[in-house]
Amino acid sequence: QVQLVESGGGLVQPGGSLRLSCTASGSISTILFMAWYRQAPGKQRELVAGITSGGSTNYADSAKGRFTISRDNAKNTMYLHLNSLRPEDTAVYYCNARLPILEVWGQGTLVTVSS
């Protein structure tokens, strides 16, 4: 089994930056793909960015040019660097890991963008 723990959320002003972290533990060698999702109040959960075990990345249109996903395999940690934040980026951000027969979610970390 795999466990995921997110951290790094908080309150930030528009235009500010944050770095979210997701640390994996357990059977991490079975992880095929990792991603960040977010869910804003009253909206469906949506994919923000993903990264393969080989380091290939993909981004939602809303994240391109502002957010960067990365991973540090030595620390079993995935990051999401959030730049030029907007009020509409306010959401709970979730870490996701896809294994061969199931997927695992973290508990989420709240990002609030407000002046």
DSSP file (Angstrom, degrees, kcal/mol; ACC not computed):
  #  RESIDUE AA STRUCTURE BP1 BP2  ACC     N-H-->O    O-->H-N    N-H-->O    O-->H-N    TCO  KAPPA ALPHA  PHI   PSI    X-CA   Y-CA   Z-CA
    1    1 A Q              0   0    0      0, 0.0    26,-2.8     0, 0.0     2,-0.4   0.000 360.0 360.0 360.0 158.3    0.0    0.0    0.0
    2    2 A V  E     -A   26   0A   0     24,-0.3     2,-0.4    25,-0.1    24,-0.2  -0.959 360.0-161.2-122.7 139.2    1.0    3.6   -0.5
    3    3 A Q  E     -A   25   0A   0     22,-2.5    22,-2.1    -2,-0.4     2,-0.4  -0.955   5.6-160.4-119.4 142.5    0.3    6.6    1.8
    4    4 A L  E     -A   24   0A   0     -2,-0.4     2,-0.4   101,-0.4   103,-0.4  -0.972   6.1-172.8-124.7 135.4    0.4   10.2    0.7
    5    5 A V  E     -A   23   0A   0     18,-1.7    18,-2.5    -2,-0.4     2,-0.2  -0.980   9.2-160.3-130.5 120.3    0.8   13.3    2.9
    6    6 A E  E     +A   22   0A   0     -2,-0.4     2,-0.3    16,-0.2    16,-0.2  -0.617  15.7 164.3 -94.8 156.4    0.4   16.8    1.5
    7    7 A S  E     +A   21   0A   0     14,-2.0    14,-2.8    -2,-0.2   102,-0.1  -0.965  38.7  72.0-156.8 167.3    1.7   20.0    3.1
    8    8 A G        +     0   0    0     -2,-0.3    11,-0.3     1,-0.3    14,-0.0   0.346  58.3 132.6 108.0  -5.6    2.4   23.6    2.1
    9    9 A G        +     0   0    0     12,-0.1     2,-0.3     9,-0.1    -1,-0.3  -0.184  23.1 120.0 -71.1 171.2   -1.0   25.1    1.7
   10   10 A G  E     -d  111   0B   0    100,-0.8   102,-2.8    99,-0.1     2,-0.5  -0.985  61.0 -48.2 164.1-168.6   -2.0   28.4    3.3
   11   11 A L  E     +d  112   0B   0     -2,-0.3     2,-0.3   100,-0.2   102,-0.2  -0.834  53.7 168.8 -98.2 130.0   -3.3   31.9    2.7
   12   12 A V  E     -d  113   0B   0    100,-2.7   102,-2.2    -2,-0.5     3,-0.1  -0.985  32.4-114.1-141.0 149.9   -1.5   34.0    0.0
   13   13 A Q    >   -     0   0    0     -2,-0.3     3,-2.3   100,-0.2    72,-0.2  -0.454  50.3 -80.6 -78.9 155.0   -2.2   37.3   -1.7
   14   14 A P  T 3  S+     0   0    0      0, 0.0    72,-0.2     0, 0.0    -1,-0.1  -0.295 121.5  27.0 -53.4 137.2   -3.0   37.5   -5.4
   15   15 A G  T 3  S+     0   0    0     70,-3.4    69,-0.6     1,-0.3    71,-0.1   0.284 100.6 119.5  89.2  -9.6    0.2   37.3   -7.4
   16   16 A G    <   -     0   0    0     -3,-2.3    69,-2.1    69,-0.2     2,-0.3  -0.059  54.5-125.9 -81.7-175.6    2.0   35.4   -4.6
   17   17 A S        +     0   0    0     66,-0.2     2,-0.3    67,-0.2    66,-0.2  -0.930  20.2 179.2-134.6 154.4    3.6   32.0   -4.6
   18   18 A L  E     - B   0  82A   0     64,-2.0    64,-3.2    -2,-0.3     2,-0.5  -0.970  18.8-141.6-145.2 158.3    3.4   28.7   -2.7
   19   19 A R  E     - B   0  81A   0    -11,-0.3     2,-0.3    -2,-0.3    62,-0.2  -0.979  15.7-160.4-124.3 120.2    5.1   25.3   -2.8
   20   20 A L  E     - B   0  80A   0     60,-2.7    60,-2.1    -2,-0.5     2,-0.4  -0.751   7.0-159.2 -94.9 144.2    3.0   22.3   -2.1
   21   21 A S  E     -AB   7  79A   0    -14,-2.8   -14,-2.0    -2,-0.3     2,-0.4  -0.940  10.6-169.2-123.6 147.0    4.7   19.0   -1.1
   22   22 A C  E     -AB   6  78A   0     56,-2.4    56,-2.7    -2,-0.4     2,-0.5  -0.944   9.5-165.0-135.1 112.6    3.4   15.4   -1.3
   23   23 A T  E     -AB   5  77A   0    -18,-2.5   -18,-1.7    -2,-0.4     2,-0.3  -0.862   7.2-154.4-104.1 128.7    5.5   12.8    0.5
   24   24 A A  E     +A    4   0A   0     52,-2.9     2,-0.3    -2,-0.5   -20,-0.2  -0.753  14.1 176.8-101.8 145.6    4.8    9.1   -0.3
   25   25 A S  E     +A    3   0A   0    -22,-2.1   -22,-2.5    -2,-0.3     2,-0.4  -0.948  44.6  36.0-140.3 162.9    5.5    6.1    1.9
   26   26 A G  E    S+A    2   0A   0     -2,-0.3     2,-2.1   -24,-0.2   -24,-0.3  -0.799 116.8   3.9  99.0-139.9    4.9    2.4    1.6
   27   27 A S  S >  S+     0   0    0    -26,-2.8     3,-1.6    -2,-0.4     4,-0.2  -0.414  73.8 155.9 -83.7  64.4    5.2    0.5   -1.7
   28   28 A I  G >   +     0   0    0     -2,-2.1     3,-1.5     1,-0.3    -1,-0.2   0.709  59.6  72.3 -70.1 -20.0    6.4    3.5   -3.6
   29   29 A S  G 3  S+     0   0    0      1,-0.3    -1,-0.3    -3,-0.2    -2,-0.1   0.693  92.0  60.0 -67.7 -15.7    8.1    1.4   -6.3
   30   30 A T  G <  S+     0   0    0     -3,-1.6     2,-0.3   -29,-0.1    -1,-0.3   0.503  76.2 114.9 -88.5  -4.3    4.7    0.5   -7.6
   31   31 A I    <   +     0   0    0     -3,-1.5    68,-0.2    -4,-0.2     3,-0.1  -0.527  37.5 177.6 -72.4 126.5    3.7    4.1   -8.4
   32   32 A L        +     0   0    0     66,-3.4    21,-1.2     1,-0.4     2,-0.3   0.775  65.6   2.4 -95.2 -34.0    3.2    4.6  -12.1
   33   33 A F  E     -FE  52  98B   0     65,-1.1    65,-3.1    19,-0.2    -1,-0.4  -0.990  59.7-158.2-157.4 143.0    2.1    8.2  -12.2
   34   34 A M  E     +FE  51  97B   0     17,-2.5    17,-3.1    -2,-0.3     2,-0.3  -0.943  17.1 171.0-128.2 153.7    1.5   11.0   -9.7
   35   35 A A  E     -FE  50  96B   0     61,-2.4    61,-2.6    -2,-0.3     2,-0.5  -0.981  29.9-125.5-154.7 161.5   -0.6   14.1  -10.0
   36   36 A W  E     +FE  49  95B   0     13,-3.0    12,-3.1    -2,-0.3    13,-1.6  -0.962  28.6 179.9-111.0 132.3   -2.0   17.1   -8.3
   37   37 A Y  E     -FE  47  94B   0     57,-2.8    57,-2.7    -2,-0.5     2,-0.3  -0.813   8.2-157.4-119.0 165.3   -5.8   17.7   -8.4
   38   38 A R  E     -FE  46  93B   0      8,-2.4     8,-2.8    -2,-0.3     2,-0.4  -0.992   7.6-160.2-143.0 154.1   -7.8   20.5   -6.9
   39   39 A Q  E     - E   0  92B   0     53,-2.2    53,-2.2    -2,-0.3     6,-0.2  -0.941   9.9-160.9-136.9 114.2  -11.4   21.1   -5.9
   40   40 A A    >   -     0   0    0      4,-0.4     3,-2.3    -2,-0.4    51,-0.2  -0.525  44.6 -74.7 -86.2 158.3  -12.8   24.5   -5.4
   41   41 A P  T 3  S+     0   0    0      0, 0.0    -1,-0.1     0, 0.0     3,-0.1  -0.301 118.9   4.4 -55.6 127.5  -16.0   25.1   -3.4
   42   42 A G  T 3  S+     0   0    0      1,-0.3     2,-0.3    -3,-0.1    -2,-0.0   0.535 114.0 100.5  77.9   6.0  -19.0   23.9   -5.3
   43   43 A K  S <  S-     0   0    0     -3,-2.3    -1,-0.3     1,-0.0     2,-0.1  -0.795  75.1 -99.9-122.8 164.2  -17.0   22.6   -8.2
   44   44 A Q        -     0   0    0     -2,-0.3    -4,-0.4     1,-0.1     2,-0.2  -0.428  46.9 -93.7 -77.9 155.8  -15.8   19.1   -9.3
   45   45 A R        -     0   0    0     -6,-0.2     2,-0.3    -2,-0.1    -6,-0.2  -0.489  49.7-167.5 -67.7 138.2  -12.3   17.9   -8.7
   46   46 A E  E     -F   38   0B   0     -8,-2.8    -8,-2.4    -2,-0.2     2,-0.3  -0.952  24.8-106.5-133.3 150.6  -10.0   18.7  -11.6
   47   47 A L  E     +F   37   0B   0     -2,-0.3   -10,-0.3   -10,-0.2     3,-0.1  -0.562  31.4 175.8 -73.1 133.1   -6.5   17.7  -12.7
   48   48 A V  E     -     0   0B   0    -12,-3.1    12,-2.7     1,-0.4     2,-0.3   0.816  63.1 -23.3-101.4 -51.0   -3.9   20.4  -12.3
   49   49 A A  E     -FG  36  59B   0    -13,-1.6   -13,-3.0    10,-0.2    -1,-0.4  -0.982  55.2-159.6-161.7 152.7   -0.7   18.7  -13.3
   50   50 A G  E     -FG  35  58B   0      8,-2.4     8,-1.8    -2,-0.3     2,-0.3  -0.948   0.6-163.5-138.0 159.4    0.8   15.2  -13.6
   51   51 A I  E     -FG  34  57B   0    -17,-3.1   -17,-2.5    -2,-0.3     6,-0.2  -0.990  13.8-139.6-145.9 133.1    4.2   13.6  -13.7
   52   52 A T  E >   -F   33   0B   0      4,-2.5     3,-1.5    -2,-0.3   -19,-0.2  -0.322  35.2-101.7 -84.3 171.6    5.3   10.1  -14.8
   53   53 A S  T 3  S+     0   0    0    -21,-1.2   -20,-0.1     1,-0.3    -1,-0.1   0.762 125.5  54.5 -63.7 -23.4    7.9    8.0  -13.1
   54   54 A G  T 3  S-     0   0    0      2,-0.1    -1,-0.3     0, 0.0    -3,-0.0   0.497 123.3-104.7 -88.3  -4.3   10.2    9.0  -16.0
   55   55 A G    <   +     0   0    0     -3,-1.5     2,-0.2     1,-0.3    -2,-0.1   0.449  68.9 145.9  98.5   0.3    9.7   12.7  -15.3
   56   56 A S        -     0   0    0     -5,-0.0    -4,-2.5     1,-0.0    -1,-0.3  -0.502  31.6-158.7 -70.9 141.5    7.3   13.6  -18.2
   57   57 A T  E     -G   51   0B   0     -6,-0.2     2,-0.3    -2,-0.2    -6,-0.2  -0.834  17.8-172.9-123.3 156.7    4.8   16.3  -17.2
   58   58 A N  E     -G   50   0B   0     -8,-1.8    -8,-2.4    -2,-0.3     2,-0.3  -0.985  10.1-160.9-144.8 153.4    1.4   17.5  -18.3
   59   59 A Y  E     -G   49   0B   0     -2,-0.3   -10,-0.2   -10,-0.2     2,-0.1  -0.955  23.2-113.5-135.4 148.1   -0.6   20.5  -17.2
   60   60 A A    >>  -     0   0    0    -12,-2.7     3,-1.6    -2,-0.3     4,-1.4  -0.466  40.9-110.8 -68.2 153.7   -4.1   21.8  -17.3
   61   61 A D  T 34 S+     0   0    0      1,-0.3     3,-0.2     2,-0.2    -1,-0.1   0.865 119.3  57.7 -56.4 -36.6   -4.5   24.9  -19.4
   62   62 A S  T 34 S+     0   0    0      1,-0.2    -1,-0.3     3,-0.0   -14,-0.1   0.695 110.3  44.1 -68.6 -18.2   -5.2   27.0  -16.3
   63   63 A A  T X> S+     0   0    0     -3,-1.6     4,-2.7   -15,-0.2     3,-2.1   0.666  82.9 114.6 -99.6 -20.8   -1.8   25.9  -14.8
   64   64 A K  T 3< S+     0   0    0     -4,-1.4     4,-0.1     1,-0.3   -15,-0.0  -0.271  87.7   7.6 -59.3 131.2    0.4   26.3  -17.9
   65   65 A G  T 34 S+     0   0    0      2,-0.4    -1,-0.3     1,-0.1     3,-0.1   0.266 130.5  55.6  84.8 -12.6    3.0   29.0  -17.4
   66   66 A R  T <4 S+     0   0    0     -3,-2.1    17,-1.3     1,-0.2     2,-0.3   0.698  99.5  50.8-119.3 -35.1    2.2   29.5  -13.7
   67   67 A F  E  <  -C   82   0A   0     -4,-2.7     2,-0.4    15,-0.2    -2,-0.4  -0.809  59.3-163.7-110.6 148.4    2.6   26.1  -12.0
   68   68 A T  E     -C   81   0A   0     13,-2.0    13,-3.1    -2,-0.3     2,-0.4  -0.990   4.4-157.3-133.5 126.6    5.4   23.7  -12.1
   69   69 A I  E     +C   80   0A   0     -2,-0.4     2,-0.3    11,-0.2    11,-0.2  -0.821  24.0 157.2-100.0 141.5    5.3   20.0  -11.0
   70   70 A S  E     -C   79   0A   0      9,-1.8     9,-3.1    -2,-0.4     2,-0.3  -0.953  24.2-145.3-152.4 169.4    8.4   18.2  -10.0
   71   71 A R  E     -C   78   0A   0     -2,-0.3     2,-0.6     7,-0.3     7,-0.3  -0.999   8.2-153.8-144.1 147.3    9.6   15.2   -8.0
   72   72 A D  E >>> -C   77   0A   0      5,-3.3     5,-1.9    -2,-0.3     3,-1.0  -0.916  11.1-170.7-118.3 100.1   12.6   14.3   -5.8
   73   73 A N  G >45S+     0   0    0     -2,-0.6     3,-0.7     1,-0.3    -1,-0.1   0.823  83.8  60.4 -64.3 -30.9   12.9   10.6   -6.0
   74   74 A A  G 345S+     0   0    0      1,-0.2    -1,-0.3    -3,-0.1    -2,-0.0   0.816 114.5  36.1 -65.9 -28.6   15.5   10.5   -3.2
   75   75 A K  G <45S-     0   0    0     -3,-1.0    -1,-0.2     2,-0.2    -2,-0.2   0.370 104.8-127.3-103.1   2.6   13.0   12.1   -0.8
   76   76 A N  T <<5 +     0   0    0     -3,-0.7   -52,-2.9    -4,-0.6     2,-0.4   0.877  67.4 133.4  52.9  39.8   10.0   10.3   -2.2
   77   77 A T  E   < -BC  23  72A   0     -5,-1.9    -5,-3.3   -54,-0.2     2,-0.4  -0.960  45.3-160.3-130.1 138.5    8.4   13.7   -2.6
   78   78 A M  E     -BC  22  71A   0    -56,-2.7   -56,-2.4    -2,-0.4     2,-0.3  -0.892  16.6-158.6-111.7 146.3    6.4   15.4   -5.4
   79   79 A Y  E     -BC  21  70A   0     -9,-3.1    -9,-1.8    -2,-0.4     2,-0.4  -0.864  15.5-160.1-123.7 156.1    6.1   19.2   -5.5
   80   80 A L  E     -BC  20  69A   0    -60,-2.1   -60,-2.7    -2,-0.3     2,-0.6  -0.923  12.8-157.5-133.9 112.0    3.8   21.7   -7.0
   81   81 A H  E     -BC  19  68A   0    -13,-3.1   -13,-2.0    -2,-0.4     2,-0.6  -0.800   9.4-161.3 -90.4 120.3    5.2   25.2   -7.3
   82   82 A L  E     +BC  18  67A   0    -64,-3.2   -64,-2.0    -2,-0.6     2,-0.3  -0.905  15.2 172.6-107.0 117.9    2.3   27.7   -7.6
   83   83 A N        +     0   0    0    -17,-1.3   -66,-0.2    -2,-0.6   -67,-0.2  -0.828  57.9  19.5-121.5 161.4    3.2   31.2   -9.0
   84   84 A S  S    S-     0   0    0    -69,-0.6    -1,-0.2    -2,-0.3   -68,-0.2   0.903  85.4-159.6  49.3  48.6    1.2   34.2  -10.0
   85   85 A L        -     0   0    0    -69,-2.1   -70,-3.4    -3,-0.2   -69,-0.2  -0.268   9.3-160.7 -67.3 145.5   -1.7   32.9   -7.9
   86   86 A R    >   -     0   0    0    -72,-0.2     3,-2.3    -3,-0.1     4,-0.3  -0.833  33.3-108.5-121.2 157.6   -5.2   34.2   -8.6
   87   87 A P  G >  S+     0   0    0      0, 0.0     3,-1.7     0, 0.0    26,-0.4   0.849 118.3  62.5 -54.7 -33.1   -8.3   34.2   -6.4
   88   88 A E  G 3  S+     0   0    0      1,-0.3   -48,-0.0   -48,-0.0    -3,-0.0   0.563  88.9  69.9 -72.7  -5.8   -9.8   31.5   -8.7
   89   89 A D  G <   +     0   0    0     -3,-2.3    -1,-0.3    24,-0.1     2,-0.2   0.526  69.9 121.2 -83.4  -5.9   -6.9   29.2   -7.7
   90   90 A T    <   +     0   0    0     -3,-1.7     2,-0.3    -4,-0.3    22,-0.2  -0.411  41.1 109.1 -60.2 124.1   -8.5   28.9   -4.2
   91   91 A A  E    S- H   0 111B   0     20,-1.9    20,-2.8    -2,-0.2     2,-0.6  -0.972  74.7 -82.8-176.9 168.5   -9.2   25.2   -3.6
   92   92 A V  E     -EH  39 110B   0    -53,-2.2   -53,-2.2    -2,-0.3     2,-0.5  -0.872  46.4-146.9 -87.9 126.4   -8.2   22.1   -1.7
   93   93 A Y  E     -EH  38 109B   0     16,-3.0    16,-2.0    -2,-0.6     2,-0.4  -0.847  14.0-163.0-101.9 128.7   -5.3   20.6   -3.5
   94   94 A Y  E     -E   37   0B   0    -57,-2.7   -57,-2.8    -2,-0.5     2,-0.4  -0.886  13.5-138.4-115.8 140.5   -4.9   16.8   -3.5
   95   95 A C  E     -E   36   0B   0     -2,-0.4    11,-2.2   -59,-0.2     2,-0.4  -0.768  23.9-167.6 -90.9 140.7   -2.0   14.5   -4.3
   96   96 A N  E     -EI  35 105B   0    -61,-2.6   -61,-2.4    -2,-0.4     2,-0.4  -0.992  10.5-169.2-134.2 138.4   -2.8   11.4   -6.3
   97   97 A A  E     -EI  34 104B   0      7,-2.4     7,-2.8    -2,-0.4     2,-0.5  -0.996  11.4-149.9-128.2 132.5   -0.8    8.3   -7.0
   98   98 A R  E     -EI  33 103B   0    -65,-3.1   -66,-3.4    -2,-0.4   -65,-1.1  -0.893  16.2-177.8-105.7 125.1   -1.7    5.7   -9.6
   99   99 A L        -     0   0    0      3,-3.2     3,-0.2    -2,-0.5   -68,-0.1  -0.599  46.8 -87.4-109.2 173.1   -0.7    2.1   -9.0
  100  100 A P  S    S+     0   0    0      0, 0.0     3,-0.1     0, 0.0   -69,-0.0   0.834 122.1  12.9 -54.6 -36.1   -1.3   -0.9  -11.3
  101  101 A I  S    S+     0   0    0      1,-0.1     2,-0.3     0, 0.0    -3,-0.0   0.390 129.9  18.6-126.2   4.7   -4.7   -1.7   -9.9
  102  102 A L        -     0   0    0     -3,-0.2    -3,-3.2     2,-0.0     2,-0.3  -0.977  62.0-126.3-159.5 171.5   -5.7    1.2   -7.8
  103  103 A E  E     -I   98   0B   0     -2,-0.3     2,-0.4    -5,-0.2    -5,-0.2  -0.951  17.6-148.6-127.5 153.3   -5.2    4.9   -7.0
  104  104 A V  E     -I   97   0B   0     -7,-2.8    -7,-2.4    -2,-0.3     2,-0.3  -0.924   7.5-157.6-123.2 142.7   -4.4    6.6   -3.7
  105  105 A W  E     -I   96   0B   0     -2,-0.4  -101,-0.4    -9,-0.2    -9,-0.2  -0.903  11.2-134.7-119.1 146.7   -5.3   10.1   -2.5
  106  106 A G        -     0   0    0    -11,-2.2  -101,-0.2    -2,-0.3     3,-0.1  -0.282  35.2-102.2 -82.4-178.7   -3.8   12.3    0.1
  107  107 A Q        -     0   0    0   -103,-0.4   -13,-0.1     1,-0.1  -102,-0.1   0.631  62.1-117.1 -84.4 -13.9   -6.0   14.2    2.6
  108  108 A G        -     0   0    0      1,-0.1     2,-0.4   -13,-0.1   -14,-0.2   0.092  15.4-126.3  95.1 152.0   -5.7   17.5    0.8
  109  109 A T  E     - H   0  93B   0    -16,-2.0   -16,-3.0  -102,-0.1     2,-0.4  -0.997  23.9-123.6-137.5 133.5   -4.2   20.9    1.6
  110  110 A L  E     - H   0  92B   0     -2,-0.4  -100,-0.8   -18,-0.2     2,-0.5  -0.609  20.6-169.5 -85.5 129.3   -6.1   24.2    1.4
  111  111 A V  E     -dH  10  91B   0    -20,-2.8   -20,-1.9    -2,-0.4     2,-0.5  -0.981   5.3-173.4-114.1 123.1   -4.8   27.0   -0.7
  112  112 A T  E     -d   11   0B   0   -102,-2.8  -100,-2.7    -2,-0.5     2,-0.7  -0.976   6.9-166.2-120.5 122.6   -6.6   30.3   -0.3
  113  113 A V  E     +d   12   0B   0     -2,-0.5     2,-0.3   -26,-0.4  -100,-0.2  -0.923  34.4 130.4-110.0 111.0   -5.7   33.3   -2.5
  114  114 A S              0   0    0   -102,-2.2    -2,-0.1    -2,-0.7   -28,-0.0  -0.992 360.0 360.0-160.6 147.9   -7.1   36.5   -1.1
  115  115 A S              0   0    0     -2,-0.3  -102,-0.1  -102,-0.2    -1,-0.1   0.425 360.0 360.0 -93.6 360.0   -6.2   40.0   -0.3
